Amino acid sequence: MEGIVGYGVYIPRYRIKTEEIARVWGNDGESVKKGLMIGEKAVAGIDEDAATIAVEAARNALSRAEISAKEIGAIYVGSESHPYTVKPTATIVAEAVDATPELTAADFEFACKAGTAAMQAVLALVKSGMVKYGLAIGSDTAQGAPGDPLEYTAAGGGAAYIIGKNNPLATIEATYSFTTDTPDFWRREGQPYPRHGGRFTGLPAYFKHVSSAAKGLMDSLGKGPEDFDFAVFHQPNGKFPRVVAKKLGFEKEQFEAGILVDRIGNTYSGSSILGLAKVLDIAKPGQKILLTSFGSGAGSDAFSLVVEDSIEEKRPLAPLVEDYISDKVYIDYAIYVKLRKKIRV
């Protein structure tokens, strides 16, 4: 059965604390931290972007898969911060990992769910027999305008998943999507920063789509929250995934393991799949995982996964999520502005 044969992540070392951003804009740091349930976020370095993050995550995924990059028949990279407006990130990744030119490659874009959309496409190609292995990546160096609430959460990071049929560490039992035209978050061509609908991003956007996708998947399988050991949701802040998990009927021990937004911020296309990687880092064979992403605009993709025996032998072959989270260097707002190129002339 088709599933994940290798996974890898990458999170930049630099961190800025919520209180430091609040200090610059004259806000109460503790109140902001408490409201968003985010203490600090990961910041991409001056020489890092969505492409370099994708490459590092892909290399780690290949290490776990123990396959040659020449065997990969598809590479899809999901992001909303591709370094080029016209030129694919996927070809950069393919060249960097030494994949064969005989493959299909493309960039995906659907706000924060572009990574899971890429996973669905790769899964379909593997199921059809068109490719032996496919690589799906969600990578972002998210941006928020100076002083905007997004600046407290928008972070850098990504995850990569190689999907195939040979010795998967987790099989993909089913996937289900829910999509509507809900303009809760957007960025026009040429604009440096996205805009958002404030409170509109909550109930009619995030909660409606995540709940509908998760329920739709569980109903299609005849399962409920009690049938899963872990539940991972998109994490725009620390509150939303916890609220939606409880509303769907999941217990704290099921969803807390996959939450990392409080320590690295919202990595957009990497958010939910980094949470999945964090769970795979600790999951045991036979355990079941529900993954549900969210992308503004708006839509959600839900997956049901079953952890297989090979997880034990493959897990140590690449760095864990916790390895990247704990390896950090704190910066102040001035360095942050420099690294994120927020000074525009």
Phi, psi and omega per residue, in radians:
M1 nan 2.571 -3.102
E2 -1.192 2.569 3.111
G3 -3.053 -2.957 -3.125
I4 -1.470 2.063 3.110
V5 -1.715 -0.266 3.084
G6 -2.850 2.542 3.083
Y7 -2.474 2.645 3.127
G8 -2.665 2.725 -3.109
V9 -2.329 2.905 2.970
Y10 -2.660 2.292 3.091
I11 -2.294 2.185 3.126
P12 -1.001 2.699 -3.080
R13 -1.316 -0.582 -3.015
Y14 -1.215 2.475 3.109
R15 -2.340 2.510 2.976
I16 -2.213 2.353 -3.105
K17 -1.400 2.601 3.106
T18 -0.986 -0.708 -3.123
E19 -1.093 -0.550 -3.136
E20 -1.212 -0.712 3.096
I21 -1.160 -0.746 3.136
A22 -1.098 -0.652 -3.142
R23 -1.024 -0.753 -3.104
V24 -1.153 -0.632 -3.074
W25 -1.713 0.196 3.046
G26 1.233 0.467 3.131
N27 -1.803 2.855 3.102
D28 -1.397 1.861 -3.079
G29 -1.010 -0.707 -3.119
E30 -1.166 -0.671 3.126
S31 -1.170 -0.737 3.113
V32 -1.103 -0.793 -3.141
K33 -1.058 -0.759 -3.141
K34 -1.190 -0.702 -3.101
G35 -1.169 -0.731 -3.123
L36 -1.569 -0.296 -3.051
M37 1.006 0.730 3.082
I38 -2.286 2.152 -3.119
G39 -1.589 -0.571 -3.119
E40 -2.826 2.902 3.139
K41 -2.403 2.723 3.123
A42 -1.431 2.416 -3.103
V43 -2.150 2.194 3.111
A44 -1.154 2.499 3.140
G45 -1.276 3.052 -3.073
I46 -1.101 -0.468 -3.124
D47 -1.870 0.362 3.136
E48 -2.038 2.519 3.032
D49 -2.613 -3.014 -3.105
A50 -1.071 -0.514 -3.140
A51 -1.263 -0.819 -3.124
T52 -1.155 -0.644 3.091
I53 -1.118 -0.749 3.128
A54 -1.094 -0.702 -3.139
V55 -1.112 -0.812 -3.128
E56 -1.112 -0.738 3.112
A57 -1.120 -0.694 3.138
A58 -1.118 -0.733 3.122
R59 -1.089 -0.703 3.101
N60 -1.158 -0.659 3.109
A61 -1.135 -0.706 3.110
L62 -1.119 -0.651 3.103
S63 -1.070 -0.735 3.137
R64 -1.266 -0.612 -3.106
A65 -1.270 -0.455 -3.101
E66 0.975 0.795 3.070
I67 -2.228 2.869 3.052
S68 -1.446 2.480 3.095
A69 -1.072 -0.367 3.122
K70 -1.142 -0.327 -3.121
E71 -1.492 -0.138 -3.111
I72 -1.393 2.200 -3.103
G73 -1.782 -0.136 -3.137
A74 -2.633 2.373 3.050
I75 -2.307 2.032 3.118
Y76 -2.155 2.256 -3.106
V77 -2.042 2.068 3.109
G78 -1.710 2.300 -3.137
S79 -2.914 2.751 2.949
E80 -2.021 0.267 3.062
S81 -2.369 0.746 3.060
H82 -0.963 2.401 -3.093
P83 -1.138 -0.415 3.118
Y84 -2.070 2.415 3.027
T85 -1.263 -0.703 3.068
V86 -2.213 1.712 3.044
K87 2.689 2.193 -3.041
P88 -1.270 2.492 2.994
T89 -1.288 -0.571 -3.064
A90 -1.032 -0.621 3.133
T91 -1.225 -0.573 3.075
I92 -1.103 -0.792 3.117
V93 -1.093 -0.801 -3.116
A94 -1.011 -0.785 -3.141
E95 -1.163 -0.713 -3.074
A96 -1.168 -0.596 -3.131
V97 -1.630 0.050 3.100
D98 1.137 0.756 3.066
A99 -1.372 2.801 3.099
T100 -1.223 2.600 3.056
P101 -1.261 -0.188 3.129
E102 -1.490 1.203 3.140
L103 -2.623 2.899 3.005
T104 -1.722 2.368 -3.111
A105 -2.476 2.492 -3.138
A106 -2.868 2.824 3.052
D107 -1.746 2.474 3.086
F108 -1.943 2.604 3.095
E109 -2.565 2.013 3.029
F110 -2.737 1.128 -3.100
A111 0.794 -2.278 -2.992
C112 -1.446 0.016 3.113
K113 -1.926 0.251 -3.129
A114 -1.085 -0.566 3.126
G115 -1.168 -0.752 3.132
T116 -1.283 -0.524 3.049
A117 -1.110 -0.681 3.084
A118 -1.135 -0.669 3.108
M119 -1.092 -0.724 3.126
Q120 -1.112 -0.725 -3.133
A121 -1.139 -0.765 3.120
V122 -1.124 -0.738 3.118
L123 -1.011 -0.750 -3.136
A124 -1.130 -0.698 3.117
L125 -1.124 -0.701 3.118
V126 -1.180 -0.772 3.132
K127 -1.039 -0.682 -3.088
S128 -1.312 -0.288 -3.101
G129 1.537 0.083 3.142
M130 -1.209 -0.564 3.090
V131 -2.341 2.689 3.085
K132 -1.409 -0.815 3.099
Y133 -2.340 2.558 3.052
G134 -2.300 2.571 -3.118
L135 -1.984 2.116 3.104
A136 -2.040 2.330 -3.052
I137 -2.309 2.472 2.962
G138 -2.115 2.056 -3.029
S139 -2.512 2.374 -3.141
D140 -2.642 2.626 2.867
T141 -2.113 1.370 -2.955
A142 -1.086 2.559 -3.098
Q143 -2.059 2.536 3.010
G144 -2.417 2.384 -3.123
A145 -1.066 2.516 3.120
P146 -0.927 2.215 3.127
G147 1.495 -0.210 3.126
D148 -1.330 2.612 3.085
P149 -0.942 -0.514 3.126
L150 -1.104 -0.445 -3.094
E151 -1.121 -0.441 3.128
Y152 -1.326 -0.306 -3.019
T153 -2.074 -0.577 -3.021
A154 -1.101 2.096 -2.998
A155 -2.313 -3.124 3.127
G156 -2.064 2.487 3.109
G157 2.818 2.962 3.126
G158 -2.945 2.941 3.130
A159 -2.487 2.614 -3.122
A160 -2.240 2.485 -3.126
Y161 -2.311 2.211 3.037
I162 -1.718 2.156 -3.083
I163 -1.948 2.339 3.134
G164 -2.872 -2.971 -3.123
K165 -1.887 -0.241 -3.020
N166 -1.559 1.920 3.050
N167 0.933 0.985 -3.141
P168 -1.200 2.555 3.053
L169 -1.486 -0.298 3.039
A170 -2.700 2.169 3.110
T171 -1.478 2.591 3.104
I172 -1.715 1.857 -3.062
E173 -1.263 -0.706 -3.109
A174 -2.920 2.826 3.040
T175 -2.473 2.650 -3.043
Y176 -2.632 2.435 -3.123
S177 -2.209 2.675 3.104
F178 -2.415 2.157 -2.996
T179 -2.461 2.382 3.032
T180 -2.465 2.965 3.058
D181 -1.589 1.538 -3.119
T182 -2.125 1.753 -3.048
P183 -1.389 1.301 -3.095
D184 -1.633 -0.233 -3.027
F185 -2.810 2.335 -3.060
W186 -2.805 2.842 3.003
R187 -2.531 2.094 3.133
R188 -1.283 2.721 3.086
E189 -0.971 2.243 3.112
G190 1.576 -0.230 3.115
Q191 -1.449 2.357 -3.086
P192 -1.334 -0.459 -3.082
Y193 -2.246 2.583 3.108
P194 -1.336 2.835 3.038
R195 -2.089 2.777 -3.080
H196 -2.463 2.817 -3.090
G197 -1.582 0.377 3.104
G198 1.032 -2.196 -3.109
R199 -1.129 -0.348 3.116
F200 -1.083 -0.395 -3.117
T201 -1.269 -0.212 -3.091
G202 -1.467 -1.580 -3.000
L203 -1.069 -0.945 -3.092
P204 -1.306 -0.290 -3.105
A205 -1.848 -1.470 -3.042
Y206 -0.986 -1.006 -3.007
F207 -1.157 -0.707 3.137
K208 -1.097 -0.813 -3.035
H209 -1.330 -0.741 3.122
V210 -1.113 -0.798 3.138
S211 -1.098 -0.758 -3.104
S212 -1.146 -0.719 -3.135
A213 -1.197 -0.783 -3.127
A214 -1.113 -0.791 3.124
K215 -1.138 -0.722 -3.141
G216 -1.060 -0.725 3.116
L217 -1.152 -0.842 -3.116
M218 -1.095 -0.716 3.120
D219 -1.117 -0.688 -3.124
S220 -1.159 -0.465 3.137
L221 -1.683 -0.122 -3.070
G222 1.186 0.606 -3.109
K223 -2.109 2.893 3.085
G224 -2.298 3.135 -3.132
P225 -0.956 -0.558 -3.110
E226 -1.199 -0.232 -3.118
D227 -1.546 -0.045 -3.123
F228 -2.032 2.486 3.088
D229 -1.491 -0.531 -3.136
F230 -2.385 2.615 3.053
A231 -2.356 2.188 -3.105
V232 -2.108 2.282 -3.128
F233 -2.228 2.773 3.057
H234 -1.005 2.507 -2.990
Q235 -2.184 1.381 3.086
P236 -1.241 -0.426 3.055
N237 -2.739 -3.093 -3.103
G238 -1.386 -0.323 -3.076
K239 -1.452 -0.852 -2.998
F240 -0.956 -0.874 -3.108
P241 -1.131 -0.566 3.137
R242 -1.257 -0.696 -3.138
V243 -1.160 -0.832 -3.095
V244 -1.181 -0.604 3.115
A245 -1.088 -0.784 -3.137
K246 -1.176 -0.686 3.130
K247 -1.127 -0.549 3.127
L248 -1.410 -0.164 3.088
G249 1.762 0.224 3.127
F250 -1.516 2.597 3.122
E251 -1.605 2.824 -3.072
K252 -0.968 -0.737 -3.096
E253 -1.178 -0.278 3.119
Q254 -1.479 -0.619 -3.028
F255 -1.859 -0.340 -3.089
E256 -1.165 -0.556 -3.077
A257 -1.075 -0.505 -3.091
G258 -1.675 0.044 -3.113
I259 -1.590 2.150 3.103
L260 -2.341 0.034 -3.112
V261 -1.070 -0.533 -3.123
D262 -1.156 -0.335 -3.088
R263 -1.932 -0.313 -3.139
I264 -2.324 -0.069 -3.126
G265 1.461 -2.986 -3.113
N266 -1.601 1.915 -3.130
T267 -1.580 0.329 3.035
Y268 0.943 -1.934 -3.086
S269 -1.101 -0.353 3.108
G270 -1.600 -0.126 -2.962
S271 -1.044 -1.134 -3.064
S272 -1.185 -0.623 -3.096
I273 -1.379 -0.359 2.935
L274 -1.222 -0.658 3.059
G275 -1.085 -0.688 3.082
L276 -1.100 -0.758 3.132
A277 -1.074 -0.682 3.125
K278 -1.084 -0.653 3.092
V279 -1.243 -0.744 3.115
L280 -1.073 -0.456 3.113
D281 -1.169 -0.323 -3.089
I282 -2.190 -0.192 -3.040
A283 -1.193 2.675 3.136
K284 -1.925 2.691 3.117
P285 -0.933 2.393 3.141
G286 1.644 -0.297 -3.132
Q287 -1.335 2.635 -3.062
K288 -1.978 2.489 -3.061
I289 -2.224 2.320 2.988
L290 -1.827 2.171 3.102
L291 -2.057 2.270 3.085
T292 -2.390 2.088 3.134
S293 -1.630 3.092 3.007
F294 -2.637 2.368 3.047
G295 -2.283 2.280 -3.141
S296 -1.111 2.550 3.117
G297 2.191 -0.454 0.062
A298 -2.597 2.698 3.115
G299 -2.879 2.869 3.112
S300 -2.409 2.490 3.036
D301 -2.032 2.274 3.129
A302 -2.025 2.487 -3.140
F303 -2.289 2.537 2.976
S304 -1.981 2.126 -3.094
L305 -2.141 2.575 3.080
V306 -2.117 2.141 -3.108
V307 -1.276 2.342 -3.100
E308 -1.876 2.989 -3.054
D309 -1.067 -0.573 -3.060
S310 -1.184 -0.166 3.100
I311 -0.999 -0.621 -3.082
E312 -1.146 -0.686 -3.113
E313 -1.458 -0.475 -3.084
K314 -1.533 -0.506 -3.062
R315 -0.951 -0.775 -3.082
P316 -1.312 -0.027 -3.021
L317 -1.421 -0.069 3.122
A318 -2.665 2.824 -3.135
P319 -1.044 2.527 3.080
L320 -1.443 2.857 3.084
V321 -1.006 -0.748 -3.113
E322 -1.094 -0.538 3.103
D323 -1.062 -0.730 3.131
Y324 -1.312 -0.652 -3.132
I325 -1.115 -0.722 -3.069
S326 -1.381 -0.308 3.111
D327 -1.576 1.673 -2.997
K328 -2.500 2.695 3.086
V329 -2.293 2.149 -3.104
Y330 -1.436 2.495 3.109
I331 -2.238 2.793 3.072
D332 -1.640 3.127 -3.041
Y333 -1.143 -0.596 -3.128
A334 -1.108 -0.783 3.110
I335 -1.176 -0.662 3.105
Y336 -1.029 -0.813 3.127
V337 -1.063 -0.688 3.119
K338 -1.148 -0.837 -3.098
L339 -1.114 -0.666 -3.096
R340 -1.588 0.076 3.068
K341 0.946 0.835 -3.120
K342 -1.504 -0.147 3.063
I343 -1.530 1.988 -3.069
R344 -2.041 2.317 -3.114
V345 -2.119 nan nan
